[in-house]
Amino acid sequence: PSSTTANTDDDGEIRRLKESAENNNQEAVESSDSQEGTNKNSITNPIATRCSDFSNSTASVARLPPGILFNDDEDPNDTSTSRHNQTSNNRYPSSTSCDLLKERNRLYHDNDDKPGAYVIAERGPGELPSFLRSQMVDPNLLINSRWDSTQHIDTERTHNSTRSFNIQGRRNTHNRHTLTQESTSDCVVTVVNNDELQQDIRNKVLLECSISAKDVTVDNLSETDKLKIFLWAGILLTALSLVIGLSVALTRDKSSREDIASGSPTIAPTHNPLPTLEIIENNDYVRCGVQWIPALETDLCRALAAAILGDPDKIQTTSISWEERWEALEKDRKVDVLTMGSTNTMNRNVHQKDTKTGFTFSDPFVYDGLLFEGIPEYVDCMDRLDTYFGNCGGVRICIREGSTGDDILTDYVYDFKIRQATDNDEMHQMFVDGKCNVIAVYAFDNSEFFIRQKKYHGNYTTGSYRLTYEPMAMATRKDDPEFSDFVNWVLRALMAAEEQNITKDTASKFMTTTVFGEEYQNMFVNAIHAVGNYGDLYKKHFEPISPRASAIVNSLNNGSTGLHYPYPLGQESFDAPNPNVGSTIFEITNRRGNLRCGIMERDGFGEVVIDNSTNLTRWQGMDADYCYALSASLFQGDSSKVVFVKLTSGKSGYQALNDGKVDVFAGGRITLESDVKEASTGKGFSFSMPYFYGNDEDDVGGGDGTIPQHPMGAIAMVTREDDAQFSDFVYWTVAATIIAE
């Protein structure tokens, strides 16, 4: 704060101000001379500084609009003071002499560093700001007002008036009633007539040389005025709150529904937004993420190129580490598909931890398991999962970082015994260098061959215990279900070709299809002609390592082997987003309060019976039970929140899904047509893990007669393809029952 010295004659100045106000020629002026170093942002009180006893006081004041008055001489907590009894005619001060100012200086300004000037007005006499003419003051006008460098004004509403604001300064003492550095004071907006305010400013404030302005509070108003103020304030605030709240809620709900329905991002995408098939056509090659170039994963890439472009050599293979693969596919979009074997787990399918999104997986192209290889005595320890007793305490294990085995191994082995490698080559070198004595690998990695290539001549063995059996699959992005379906059905065609004994040379005998468009009608023929059937690929890449005769899990299904396989969950606890507003899960759980399940009446699957305990009819059967299971998953264990919608056929089930009449259709058969482009709706649908393989010739979803179906058709829960989150929820609810067994 700066100091301002008054050198003018008090009486003469008052007379001059009186004449000025009566003539309405000018605003109140500050005529005192400022000493060197005066704060340029301060505004000097033109009246208070004329009183001689204020010659050494600070005169930096706040700029506030006329009509905002302050009580700076009475204790607000003292009910005996006159301010509690003042009438509406006493809103402005009547005592005016400079003796008052001298007395106030003695009481409140014992130190030179305390301000001695008080707020008069933001504008001079005769000028009424436009925002007061409408009798409404915007609180934001007060935010930047300051009366010195240590004080500030808070726009804070008080309990007794919606137009009251708190003027607050930093306190040096316990006084709480003066508008100085050590005090706070309440103020309110005075609702006055324009002419009345101007007259009051002229006659009361300027002519009588007073800086003592009493508060105008709700207590000063008549009962009628109080009622008007509170009534209008309540109406305005209520209306404003309703408008804002309703508009925000509707905007959020609408935008959420549009995002889910369209699948479009809320911001401009940083990647190519075209469908993947169109991107590949424009590039004229398929970009595949692989681990080993001369391997099955490269042949799978060639099969895709042949199916899409008609030429298996139009590929770009990129060797990617296990840790980097997900970002390469989703975030960086360096590749169109990961043909390297990636384990299909729940957390990767729903919400992979690094990319914060899920991925779509093909059927497994091979089942592989994590086992232990290395120095025999330590491999024997790991076969018994012993890392503590005797020599087993010296076990040190190398494993690929980011693999499923990396997540699982920590459940059995202390972290300090594990050494992570970015890829197989580094892991093999770490073993040769003695950084570990056991490696946790997959059988098809053929690690001993590569370790011997690195000049390792010591003892080496492969253990007998498999820690996991994992479904290794191709992975695609979640945002393009058409391309994901394309990749998966190319793989299924290779397996179907083996079943039908169709080879590379006889590929032309295989069926054609137009479900992906006329331009892709020979997609299966081209893929088989390029790489052969699945049996040919297995013999080429895996037979020397794991003979198929002994690897029953990788044998072709002939109706005599088990088909249910419990896919691993992966990391069982991971951060994932809640259901989106407007999504299927949100609608079921937060709005409707029930699951609508489409079901056909079939023996063993869907039967209407009378419940003896309630005398009411209920549905039972395998399809019905999966509807109950899904309800329990959605409603915290309550399996009763199901509304069954009776369907007459598989066709009516797809139509009911498409029309939004049901959330899920129980008992659909997985076929090429129903997966990609169902005939009655022209839409593709998502399927859960199959829960029944049967030779029921009844309509359980409709076959299309394209790829020949094995008599044991796969029956599953069906959902719409436009809500991947709900489709995943249904898929893993069904999978949970198989995992539990």
C-alpha positions in Angstrom: 0.0 0.0 0.0 1.1 3.5 -0.7 0.8 6.6 1.5 -1.2 9.6 0.4 -0.9 13.0 2.1 -3.7 15.5 2.0 -2.6 19.1 1.7 -5.9 20.8 0.7 -8.3 22.8 2.9 -11.2 20.7 4.1 -13.9 23.3 4.2 -13.0 24.7 0.8 -13.0 21.2 -0.7 -16.4 20.3 0.7 -17.8 23.5 -0.8 -16.2 22.7 -4.1 -17.7 19.2 -4.2 -21.1 20.6 -3.3 -21.1 22.9 -6.2 -19.9 20.2 -8.5 -22.6 17.8 -7.4 -25.4 20.4 -7.7 -24.3 21.3 -11.3 -23.9 17.6 -12.2 -20.8 18.6 -14.2 -18.4 16.0 -13.0 -17.8 12.9 -10.9 -16.1 12.9 -7.6 -12.4 13.7 -8.1 -9.3 12.9 -6.2 -7.4 16.1 -5.8 -4.8 15.1 -3.2 -1.2 15.1 -4.2 0.4 11.6 -4.0 3.9 11.1 -2.7 6.5 9.4 -4.8 5.9 5.6 -5.0 2.1 5.8 -4.9 0.4 2.5 -6.0 -1.0 3.3 -9.5 -3.8 0.8 -9.0 -5.1 2.4 -5.8 -8.0 4.8 -5.8 -8.0 7.5 -3.2 -11.1 8.3 -1.2 -11.7 12.0 -2.2 -13.4 12.9 1.0 -11.6 11.0 3.8 -8.1 12.1 2.7 -9.2 15.7 3.0 -9.4 15.4 6.8 -6.1 16.6 8.2 -5.7 13.7 10.8 -5.7 11.2 7.9 -2.6 12.8 6.3 -0.4 9.9 7.1 -2.8 7.0 6.4 -3.0 4.7 3.5 -5.7 5.5 1.0 -5.8 2.4 -1.3 -9.5 1.4 -1.6 -11.6 -1.1 -3.5 -13.6 -0.1 -6.5 -17.2 -1.2 -6.0 -20.3 -0.2 -7.8 -22.7 2.3 -6.2 -25.4 0.5 -4.2 -23.0 -1.8 -2.4 -22.6 -0.4 1.1 -20.6 -1.4 4.1 -20.9 -1.3 7.8 -17.5 -0.5 9.2 -18.2 0.9 12.7 -20.5 -1.7 14.3 -20.0 -5.2 15.5 -22.3 -7.6 13.5 -22.4 -9.9 16.5 -23.6 -7.2 18.8 -27.4 -7.2 18.7 -27.6 -4.0 20.8 -26.3 -1.8 18.0 -28.6 0.4 16.2 -28.2 -1.3 12.9 -30.6 -4.0 14.0 -33.3 -1.4 14.4 -32.7 0.8 11.4 -35.5 1.6 9.0 -35.5 1.8 5.2 -35.1 5.5 5.5 -31.8 5.1 7.3 -29.9 3.3 4.6 -27.3 6.1 4.2 -25.2 7.8 6.9 -26.4 11.0 8.5 -23.4 11.9 10.7 -21.0 13.9 8.6 -18.3 15.9 10.4 -14.6 15.4 10.1 -14.6 14.9 13.9 -16.0 11.5 13.3 -13.1 10.8 10.9 -10.6 11.9 13.5 -12.2 9.7 16.2 -12.2 6.7 13.8 -8.6 7.3 13.0 -7.7 7.2 16.7 -9.7 4.0 17.2 -8.8 2.0 14.2 -5.5 3.4 12.8 -2.9 3.3 15.5 -0.4 2.1 13.0 0.8 3.8 9.8 0.6 0.6 7.8 -3.2 0.3 8.2 -5.5 1.9 5.5 -7.4 5.0 6.5 -9.6 5.4 3.4 -12.9 3.7 2.9 -15.0 2.6 -0.1 -17.2 5.3 -1.6 -18.2 4.0 -5.1 -16.8 2.7 -8.3 -18.1 5.6 -10.3 -18.6 9.2 -9.4 -21.9 11.0 -8.5 -24.6 11.2 -11.1 -23.3 8.1 -13.0 -25.3 4.8 -12.5 -23.6 1.7 -14.0 -25.8 -0.1 -16.5 -25.8 -3.3 -14.5 -27.5 -1.5 -11.6 -30.2 0.0 -13.8 -31.7 -3.4 -14.1 -31.3 -3.8 -10.3 -29.2 -7.0 -10.8 -25.5 -7.1 -9.9 -23.2 -9.8 -11.5 -21.0 -11.3 -8.7 -18.2 -11.6 -11.2 -17.8 -7.8 -11.3 -16.5 -8.1 -7.8 -13.9 -10.8 -8.3 -11.0 -8.6 -9.4 -11.7 -5.7 -7.1 -8.9 -4.9 -4.5 -8.3 -2.3 -1.9 -4.7 -3.1 -1.5 -2.1 -5.7 -2.3 -3.0 -7.9 0.6 -6.8 -7.8 0.5 -9.3 -9.5 -1.8 -13.0 -9.8 -2.4 -14.7 -13.2 -2.3 -18.0 -13.7 -4.1 -19.5 -15.7 -1.3 -23.2 -15.9 -0.6 -24.4 -15.6 3.0 -27.2 -17.4 4.7 -29.7 -14.6 4.7 -29.6 -13.2 1.2 -28.8 -14.5 -2.2 -27.4 -11.0 -3.1 -25.0 -10.8 -0.3 -21.2 -10.9 -0.8 -18.4 -11.2 1.6 -15.6 -8.7 1.6 -12.6 -10.2 3.2 -9.1 -9.1 4.0 -6.2 -10.8 5.8 -6.5 -10.4 9.5 -3.7 -9.1 11.8 -6.0 -8.8 14.8 -9.1 -10.4 16.1 -11.4 -7.5 15.1 -14.0 -8.7 12.6 -16.1 -5.6 11.8 -14.0 -3.0 9.9 -13.1 -2.9 6.3 -9.4 -2.8 6.9 -6.5 -5.3 6.7 -7.5 -6.8 10.0 -11.2 -7.2 9.3 -14.1 -8.6 7.3 -17.4 -7.0 6.6 -20.6 -8.2 5.0 -22.3 -6.3 2.2 -25.4 -6.6 0.2 -26.7 -5.3 -3.1 -29.1 -2.5 -2.5 -32.2 -2.6 -4.7 -32.9 1.1 -5.3 -34.4 3.4 -7.9 -32.0 5.0 -10.2 -33.0 8.6 -9.4 -33.1 7.8 -5.7 -29.6 6.4 -5.7 -28.2 9.4 -7.6 -29.9 11.8 -5.2 -28.6 9.9 -2.2 -25.1 9.8 -3.5 -25.1 13.5 -4.1 -26.7 14.7 -0.9 -25.7 12.1 1.6 -22.2 10.8 0.6 -20.5 13.8 -1.1 -22.0 16.8 0.7 -21.8 15.4 4.2 -18.2 14.1 3.9 -19.0 10.8 5.6 -17.4 7.4 5.1 -19.5 5.6 7.6 -22.0 3.6 5.6 -24.3 1.3 7.4 -25.2 -2.2 6.1 -28.4 -2.7 4.3 -29.5 -6.3 5.1 -32.6 -8.3 4.9 -33.4 -7.2 8.4 -33.7 -3.6 7.2 -36.4 -4.4 4.6 -40.1 -4.5 5.1 -41.9 -7.8 5.2 -43.2 -7.2 1.7 -39.8 -6.5 0.3 -38.4 -9.5 2.0 -41.1 -11.7 0.5 -40.5 -10.3 -3.0 -36.7 -10.8 -2.8 -36.9 -14.4 -1.6 -39.7 -15.3 -3.9 -38.1 -14.0 -7.0 -34.7 -15.3 -6.0 -36.2 -18.8 -5.3 -38.1 -18.8 -8.6 -35.0 -17.7 -10.7 -32.6 -20.1 -9.0 -35.0 -23.1 -9.3 -35.7 -22.4 -13.0 -32.1 -21.9 -13.8 -31.1 -25.1 -12.0 -33.8 -27.1 -13.8 -32.8 -25.8 -17.2 -29.1 -26.4 -16.7 -29.6 -29.8 -15.1 -32.0 -31.0 -17.7 -30.0 -29.8 -20.6 -26.8 -31.3 -19.4 -28.5 -34.7 -18.6 -30.2 -34.8 -22.0 -27.0 -33.8 -23.8 -25.0 -36.5 -22.1 -27.6 -39.1 -22.7 -28.0 -38.2 -26.3 -24.3 -38.1 -27.0 -23.7 -41.4 -25.2 -26.5 -43.1 -27.2 -25.2 -41.7 -30.5 -21.6 -42.8 -29.7 -22.7 -46.3 -28.9 -25.1 -46.6 -31.9 -22.6 -45.2 -34.4 -19.4 -46.4 -32.9 -17.9 -43.1 -33.8 -15.3 -41.4 -31.6 -16.1 -38.2 -29.8 -13.0 -36.5 -31.1 -11.3 -36.6 -34.5 -9.4 -39.9 -34.9 -5.7 -39.8 -35.1 -5.6 -42.9 -37.3 -7.1 -43.8 -40.6 -10.9 -44.2 -39.9 -11.5 -46.3 -43.0 -12.5 -50.0 -42.5 -9.5 -52.3 -42.3 -10.4 -54.1 -45.6 -10.5 -50.8 -47.4 -7.1 -49.7 -45.9 -5.6 -53.0 -47.1 -7.0 -52.5 -50.5 -5.6 -49.0 -50.7 -2.2 -50.1 -49.4 -2.2 -53.2 -51.7 -0.7 -55.3 -48.9 -1.6 -56.8 -45.5 0.5 -55.7 -42.5 1.0 -58.5 -40.0 2.6 -58.5 -36.6 4.8 -61.6 -36.2 7.3 -63.0 -33.7 9.2 -65.3 -36.1 9.3 -64.6 -39.8 9.7 -68.2 -41.2 6.8 -69.6 -39.2 3.1 -70.5 -39.2 2.3 -66.8 -38.4 3.7 -65.7 -41.7 1.8 -68.4 -43.6 -1.4 -67.2 -41.9 -0.6 -63.7 -43.1 -0.1 -65.0 -46.7 -3.5 -66.8 -46.5 -5.1 -63.4 -45.5 -3.4 -61.6 -48.4 -4.6 -64.2 -50.8 -8.1 -64.0 -49.5 -8.2 -60.2 -49.7 -6.0 -59.2 -52.6 -5.7 -62.5 -54.5 -1.9 -62.6 -54.0 -0.2 -64.3 -51.0 3.0 -62.3 -51.5 1.4 -58.9 -50.9 2.3 -58.8 -47.2 4.4 -56.7 -44.9 5.5 -58.7 -41.8 6.8 -56.7 -38.8 8.6 -58.5 -36.0 7.2 -57.3 -32.7 8.1 -58.1 -29.2 5.4 -59.6 -26.9 5.4 -56.5 -24.8 4.9 -54.1 -27.7 2.3 -56.0 -29.8 -0.8 -54.5 -28.3 0.2 -50.9 -28.8 1.5 -51.7 -32.3 -1.9 -53.0 -33.2 -4.2 -50.5 -31.4 -2.3 -47.3 -30.6 0.4 -47.0 -33.3 -1.6 -49.1 -35.8 1.6 -50.4 -37.4 -0.1 -53.6 -38.3 -3.6 -54.7 -39.4 -3.6 -58.0 -37.6 -1.4 -59.9 -35.1 -0.9 -63.3 -36.7 1.7 -64.2 -33.9 0.0 -66.5 -31.5 -1.6 -64.5 -28.7 -3.5 -66.1 -25.9 -7.2 -65.3 -25.7 -7.9 -64.2 -22.2 -10.7 -62.2 -20.6 -8.6 -59.2 -19.7 -7.2 -58.9 -23.2 -10.6 -59.4 -24.8 -12.3 -56.8 -22.5 -9.7 -54.3 -21.4 -6.0 -54.8 -22.1 -4.0 -53.0 -19.4 -1.5 -51.1 -21.6 -3.9 -49.9 -24.3 -7.0 -49.5 -22.1 -9.1 -51.3 -24.7 -10.1 -54.8 -25.7 -9.2 -56.9 -28.7 -11.0 -59.5 -30.8 -9.5 -63.0 -31.1 -9.9 -65.6 -33.8 -10.5 -69.3 -33.0 -7.2 -70.8 -31.7 -4.9 -72.0 -34.5 -2.9 -74.0 -32.0 -3.1 -74.9 -28.3 0.2 -74.5 -26.6 1.2 -74.7 -23.0 3.9 -73.2 -20.7 6.5 -75.7 -19.6 10.0 -75.6 -18.2 13.3 -76.3 -20.0 16.9 -75.9 -19.0 19.4 -77.5 -16.6 17.9 -80.9 -15.6 18.1 -80.6 -11.8 16.4 -77.2 -11.8 13.8 -78.3 -14.4 12.9 -81.2 -12.0 12.3 -78.6 -9.2 9.9 -76.6 -11.4 8.0 -79.7 -12.5 7.2 -80.0 -8.7 6.9 -76.2 -8.4 9.5 -76.3 -5.7 11.7 -73.2 -5.5 12.6 -73.5 -1.8 14.0 -76.8 -0.5 17.6 -77.9 -1.1 19.1 -77.1 -4.4 15.7 -75.8 -5.6 16.3 -72.7 -3.7 18.7 -71.7 -6.4 16.1 -71.8 -9.2 16.2 -68.7 -11.4 13.7 -68.5 -14.3 13.8 -66.6 -17.5 10.5 -65.8 -19.3 9.2 -63.5 -22.0 7.9 -60.2 -20.6 4.2 -59.5 -21.3 3.3 -63.1 -22.1 0.4 -64.8 -20.4 2.9 -67.1 -18.7 4.6 -64.0 -17.2 1.3 -63.1 -15.5 0.6 -66.7 -14.3 4.2 -67.6 -13.1 4.2 -64.9 -10.4 1.4 -66.9 -8.7 3.8 -69.8 -8.1 7.3 -68.2 -7.9 8.7 -65.2 -6.0 9.4 -62.2 -8.2 13.1 -62.1 -7.3 13.6 -65.5 -8.9 12.2 -64.3 -12.3 14.2 -62.7 -15.0 12.2 -61.1 -17.8 13.3 -60.9 -21.5 11.8 -58.8 -24.3 11.7 -61.7 -26.7 12.7 -65.4 -27.2 16.2 -64.5 -28.6 17.1 -62.4 -25.5 15.7 -65.1 -23.2 17.8 -67.8 -24.9 20.9 -65.6 -24.6 20.2 -64.9 -20.9 20.2 -68.7 -20.3 23.5 -69.2 -22.2 25.0 -66.3 -20.2 24.0 -68.0 -16.9 21.5 -65.4 -15.8 19.0 -68.2 -15.3 19.0 -72.0 -15.1 15.4 -72.6 -16.3 13.4 -71.0 -19.1 9.6 -70.9 -19.1 8.6 -71.4 -22.7 6.0 -72.8 -25.0 6.5 -76.2 -26.5 6.3 -74.9 -30.1 9.1 -72.4 -29.4 11.7 -75.1 -30.1 14.0 -73.3 -27.6 16.6 -76.0 -27.4 17.4 -75.8 -31.1 18.1 -72.0 -30.8 20.0 -72.3 -27.6 22.3 -74.9 -29.1 22.8 -72.5 -32.0 24.2 -70.1 -29.5 27.0 -72.6 -28.6 25.5 -73.9 -25.4 26.9 -77.4 -24.8 25.7 -78.2 -21.3 23.0 -80.5 -20.1 19.5 -79.6 -21.2 16.1 -81.1 -20.8 12.4 -80.4 -21.3 10.1 -80.8 -18.3 6.9 -82.9 -18.2 4.7 -80.5 -16.3 2.6 -78.0 -18.3 1.7 -74.9 -16.2 -0.8 -73.8 -18.8 -2.6 -74.9 -21.9 -3.3 -71.8 -23.9 -5.5 -71.0 -26.9 -3.1 -69.2 -29.3 -5.1 -67.0 -31.7 -4.8 -64.1 -34.1 -5.8 -60.7 -32.7 -7.6 -57.8 -34.4 -8.9 -54.4 -33.3 -12.3 -54.2 -31.6 -13.5 -51.3 -33.7 -13.8 -53.3 -36.9 -16.0 -56.5 -36.4 -16.2 -57.1 -40.1 -12.5 -57.5 -40.5 -12.3 -59.6 -37.3 -15.0 -61.9 -38.8 -13.0 -62.0 -42.1 -9.8 -63.2 -40.4 -11.6 -65.8 -38.3 -13.5 -67.4 -41.2 -10.4 -67.7 -43.3 -8.9 -69.7 -40.5 -12.1 -71.8 -40.2 -12.0 -72.4 -43.9 -8.5 -73.9 -43.6 -9.7 -76.3 -40.9 -12.9 -77.1 -42.9 -10.7 -77.9 -45.9 -8.7 -80.5 -43.9 -12.0 -82.1 -42.8 -13.1 -82.3 -46.4 -9.7 -83.5 -47.6 -9.3 -80.4 -49.9 -5.7 -79.5 -50.4 -3.7 -76.8 -52.1 -4.0 -78.5 -55.4 -7.8 -79.1 -55.2 -8.7 -75.7 -53.6 -11.1 -74.9 -56.4 -13.5 -77.6 -55.0 -14.1 -75.5 -51.9 -17.2 -73.4 -51.7 -17.5 -69.7 -52.6 -19.4 -67.0 -50.6 -20.6 -63.4 -51.1 -21.3 -62.6 -47.4 -18.4 -60.1 -47.4 -19.2 -58.8 -50.9 -18.9 -60.0 -54.5 -15.3 -59.0 -54.7 -14.4 -61.6 -52.0 -16.4 -64.5 -53.3 -13.2 -66.6 -53.9 -11.6 -65.7 -50.6 -11.6 -69.3 -49.2 -10.4 -70.8 -52.5 -7.5 -68.3 -52.8 -6.4 -68.8 -49.1 -6.3 -72.6 -49.4 -4.6 -72.5 -52.8 -1.9 -70.3 -51.3 -1.0 -72.2 -48.1 -2.9 -75.5 -48.1 -5.3 -76.7 -45.4 -4.7 -76.6 -41.7 -3.2 -80.1 -41.6 -0.6 -79.1 -44.2 0.4 -76.1 -42.1 0.7 -78.1 -38.9 2.8 -80.7 -40.5 5.1 -78.1 -42.0 5.7 -76.1 -38.8 4.9 -78.2 -35.7 5.1 -81.9 -36.5 8.9 -82.2 -35.8 8.4 -80.5 -32.4 5.1 -81.9 -31.3 3.8 -84.8 -33.3 0.1 -84.4 -33.9 -0.7 -88.0 -33.0 0.4 -87.3 -29.4 -1.0 -83.7 -29.3 -4.7 -84.6 -29.1 -5.6 -81.1 -28.2 -4.5 -80.0 -31.7 -6.2 -82.8 -33.5 -9.1 -82.3 -35.9 -12.5 -82.8 -34.3 -14.1 -86.0 -35.6 -17.0 -86.1 -33.1 -15.1 -88.3 -30.5 -13.1 -85.6 -28.7 -14.1 -83.0 -26.1 -14.8 -79.6 -27.5 -15.3 -77.4 -24.4 -12.1 -75.7 -23.4 -11.8 -73.2 -20.5 -10.1 -70.2 -21.8 -7.9 -68.5 -19.2 -9.2 -65.3 -17.5 -5.7 -63.7 -17.4 -5.3 -61.1 -14.7 -8.4 -61.4 -12.6 -8.3 -57.9 -11.3 -7.8 -55.0 -13.6 -9.0 -51.5 -14.1 -11.8 -51.2 -16.7 -14.4 -48.6 -17.4 -17.9 -48.8 -16.0 -20.8 -49.5 -18.5 -21.4 -46.5 -20.8 -24.5 -44.5 -20.3 -27.0 -45.8 -22.9 -25.2 -49.1 -23.3 -27.0 -52.4 -23.1 -25.7 -53.1 -19.6 -26.6 -49.7 -18.4 -30.2 -49.9 -19.9 -30.7 -53.3 -18.3 -29.3 -52.5 -14.8 -29.9 -48.8 -14.3 -33.1 -48.1 -16.2 -35.2 -51.1 -17.1 -34.3 -53.4 -14.2 -34.5 -56.7 -16.1 -32.9 -58.8 -18.8 -35.0 -59.6 -21.9 -34.0 -63.0 -23.1 -35.2 -64.5 -26.4 -35.9 -68.2 -26.2 -37.4 -71.0 -28.4 -39.5 -73.8 -27.0 -37.4 -77.0 -27.5 -37.0 -80.1 -25.4 -34.0 -79.8 -23.1 -33.3 -76.2 -24.0 -36.5 -74.2 -23.5 -39.5 -75.7 -21.8 -42.4 -74.0 -20.0 -43.3 -75.8 -16.7 -45.3 -75.0 -13.6 -43.3 -74.1 -10.6 -44.7 -76.2 -7.7 -43.6 -73.7 -5.1 -45.5 -70.8 -6.6 -48.0 -72.4 -9.0 -46.7 -70.1 -11.7 -45.2 -71.1 -15.0 -41.5 -70.7 -15.6 -39.0 -71.5 -18.2 -36.4 -74.3 -17.7 -33.8 -76.0 -19.9 -30.2 -75.2 -20.9 -31.0 -72.1 -22.9 -33.2 -70.8 -20.0 -30.5 -71.6 -17.4 -28.0 -69.4 -19.3 -30.6 -66.6 -19.3 -30.8 -67.1 -15.5 -27.0 -67.1 -15.2 -26.7 -63.9 -17.2 -29.3 -62.2 -14.9 -27.3 -63.3 -11.9 -24.2 -61.8 -13.4 -25.9 -58.5 -14.1 -27.9 -58.2 -10.9 -25.4 -59.2 -8.2 -26.6 -62.8 -7.9 -30.3 -62.3 -8.5 -31.3 -64.8 -11.3 -34.9 -63.9 -11.3 -34.7 -60.6 -13.2 -35.4 -62.2 -16.6 -38.2 -61.5 -18.9 -38.4 -64.4 -21.4 -39.6 -63.5 -24.9 -40.8 -66.6 -26.8 -39.4 -67.0 -30.3 -40.8 -69.2 -33.0 -37.5 -69.8 -34.9 -33.9 -68.8 -35.1 -34.8 -66.3 -37.7 -37.3 -64.6 -35.4 -34.5 -64.5 -32.8 -32.2 -62.4 -35.0 -35.1 -60.1 -36.0 -36.0 -59.6 -32.3 -32.3 -58.7 -31.5 -32.1 -56.4 -34.5 -35.4 -54.6 -33.5 -34.3 -54.2 -29.9 -37.1 -56.4 -28.5 -34.6 -58.7 -26.7 -31.1 -58.1 -25.3 -29.9 -61.6 -26.0 -31.0 -64.7 -27.9 -30.3 -68.0 -26.3 -29.7 -71.0 -28.6 -28.4 -69.5 -31.8 -26.2 -71.7 -34.0 -22.9 -70.3 -35.1 -22.7 -70.2 -38.9 -20.9 -68.0 -41.4 -24.1 -66.3 -42.5 -25.5 -65.5 -39.0 -22.1 -64.3 -37.9 -21.4 -62.0 -40.8 -24.6 -61.1 -42.6 -27.8 -62.8 -41.4 -30.3 -63.1 -44.3 -33.5 -61.7 -42.7 -31.8 -58.6 -41.1 -28.7 -58.1 -43.3 -26.7 -57.7 -40.1 -23.9 -59.6 -38.4 -24.2 -60.8 -34.8 -21.8 -61.8 -32.0 -21.7 -65.2 -30.3 -20.7 -66.4 -27.0 -18.4 -69.4 -26.4 -20.5 -72.4 -27.5 -22.2 -74.1 -24.5 -23.6 -77.1 -26.5 -22.4 -79.1 -29.5 -25.2 -81.2 -30.9 -26.7 -82.8 -33.9 -30.2 -81.4 -33.4 -31.6 -80.9 -36.8 -34.3 -78.5 -35.5 -34.0 -74.9 -36.2 -31.6 -73.6 -33.4 -30.4 -70.6 -35.2 -30.4 -71.4 -38.9 -27.6 -72.8 -41.0 -26.9 -71.2 -44.3 -25.4 -74.2 -46.2 -22.2 -72.4 -47.2 -19.3 -73.9 -45.3 -20.5 -77.5 -44.6 -21.5 -77.8 -41.0 -20.4 -80.7 -38.9 -23.4 -82.6 -37.6 -22.4 -81.4 -34.1 -23.4 -77.7 -34.5 -22.2 -75.1 -32.1 -25.0 -73.5 -30.0 -24.4 -70.2 -28.2 -25.9 -67.0 -26.8 -26.3 -64.3 -29.5 -26.0 -60.5 -29.1 -26.0 -57.5 -31.4 -22.7 -56.6 -32.9 -22.9 -52.9 -32.1 -22.2 -53.2 -28.4 -18.9 -55.0 -27.9 -19.0 -54.5 -24.1 -22.2 -56.4 -23.6 -21.1 -59.1 -26.1 -18.0 -59.6 -24.1 -20.0 -59.7 -20.9 -22.2 -62.5 -22.3 -19.2 -64.4 -23.7 -17.3 -64.5 -20.4 -20.4 -65.3 -18.4 -20.9 -68.4 -20.5 -17.1 -69.1 -20.3 -17.2 -68.9 -16.5 -19.5 -72.0 -16.3 -17.0 -74.0 -18.3 -14.0 -72.7 -16.3 -15.9 -73.6 -13.1 -16.3 -77.2 -14.3 
